[in-house]
Amino acid sequence: MSFRLSRQPVRPFFHPDVAFKLGNSHVPWGRCVVALLLLAGVGGCKRHGGAAIPPQPVMVSVVQQQAVPVDIALPGRTDAYEQAMIRPQVSGVVTAMTFQQGGDVHKGQQLYQIYPVPYQAALKEAQGQLIKAQAAARQADLLLARYGRLLGPHAVSTQEYDNALASAREAHGALEAAQGQVTSAQVNLNYSHVSSPIDGRIGRTIYTVGTLVTAGQQDAIAVVTRLDPIYVDVNLPADEMLRLRADWASGKLERKNGGAAVRLQFGNGLPYDQVGTVALSEVTVSPGTGTQVVRAVMPNPQKLLLPGMYVVAHMREGVNAHALLVPQVAVERTPKGDAYVMVATPDTTKEGQLHHRGKVAMQMVKLGNAIGDSWVVEAGLQPGDLVVTEGLQKIQPGKAVTIMPHPVAKPAVPPAAPVPANQSVQAPNPTPDLGAHHAHTHAKAPARKHIQKSAGRKP
């Protein structure tokens, strides 16, 4: 008996050529698998086809016309109104320090005490020399008077009288010198009491008790600075200076105490609550920069301004009654640096009302000055436009959004000057009342959700 092995390969059960008998026909296994997958996909689409992605919600701000001041912003630095560099006028060891570092001092207040004994001894010696000189002068005057009486009857010669006169004058010269020595010794003794020459605030010191100081040294032992008022120096282009002078002559510039009013803004953007005046301008223009230094005097009662601080000076030219402001958070930049905002346009229902849903578009804008936390828009927007302020990272131009308005934040601006009587303020265009419709739409949301759930159920 012999066995013959077959070399025909064994087909797996799921091989595409394996067929099932359905009725009078045979269907391959592979086609059955594809058909089952298609049926499963169709069933899944029918089950989940009703769930659509909702539009992205965004916060918008309504662009409105507002009256804002028209300012000229100029960067500058503060400078001390008065500053005294305290240096010793006599040499000696510091024996006392009679002030508190960082505190306020008054004119004539003693700051240091230098060892005074050598200068007291020098004063005593000078006073003794003065007494001797006074005695010698007195004796010379008496001799001259006696010779004067004897000269008439020729009791003394003319030569003797001339000698007495010269001796008297020499004695008076020595008296003057002795008086000068006393004054000098008194001054040196007074210099051992180091006092403040001005009112102001004193800084830190590195010369403490026991330190040897010398007369005329380069290093100051203390600095006293007057902080109220304080100077503000700004660099103004020469062409701008000519225009400001024309505005001053025409009365456009705001005035205070007969001068042009100046307001300040700190480097962090916060406004300064005091108003100063322009004190002077340099008589020359820098040939390198083409600018002219303008100095303003600012009140500083709370000592908030310190010398060397960076500030922005504002000179008000008037009021723009029709300015359009947008929050700074709504402004973005293109790679080229151009400013733009995203403007939302609400859809219109069949009844002609504005819907809480809409689309966004990219709008290029031209920006002016910064007023508080807002930008003044010079071109690109109209009153009533809806500018997106929140949700900018999740939207693209042309996409549908859910509009969620919020109250317009008023910028922190200084009080504007009154609008002239002959200048009328145009009322802002009516803005869509999206808040009421938005609430009405959300009130119907549960019913719509219930319909979607019921539509997804199996019959």
Secondary structure, DSSP 8 states (H G I E B T S, - for coil): ------------TT-TT-EEEETTEEEEHHHHHHHHHHHHHHHHHHHHTT-----EEEEEEE--EEEEEEEEEEEEEEEEEEEEEE--SS-EEEEEE-S-TTSEE-TT-EEEEE--HHHHHHHHHHHHHHHHHHHHHHHHHHHHHHHHHHHTTTSS-HHHHHHHHHHHHHHHHHHHHHHHHHHHHHHHHHHTEEE-SSSEEE---S--TT-EE-TT-SS-SEEEEEEEEEEEEEEEEHHHHHHHHHHHHHT-S-EETTEEEEEEEETTS-EEEEEEEEEEE-SS--TTT-EEEEEEEE--TT----TT-EEEEEEEEEEEEEEEEEEGGG-EE-TT--EEEEEEEEEE-TTS-EEEEEEEEEEE-EEEEEETTEEEEEES--TT-EEEEE-GGG--TT-EEEEEE---------------TT-----------HHHHHHHHHHTHHHHHHHHHHHHS--
